[in-house]
Amino acid sequence: MQPIIKTRSKAEAEEAQRRYFWSLTPYERVALAVKLNRQARAIYAANPANSSLDFAPHQHGRRVLKSTTPIPRDRR
């Protein structure tokens, strides 16, 4: 659980959050990042104006897109 930081200074709060984050083990930092990602997806999905978050392996940049023709490059 993240500690509660009481201060009037935004810089002090950010520094305390940074110290807390880097005091965690790498496994705990990854778990925290996963939790943050899930929260962000839930907030995004709550807005009906946003497109759906259907992350199949073949969608949304999860695969390499290949072109049948080469990409034109400017010659110097």
Secondary structure, DSSP 8 states (H G I E B T S, - for coil): -------S-HHHHHHHHHHHHHHS-HHHHHHHHHHHHHHHHHHHHH-TTS------TTSTTSS----SS-------
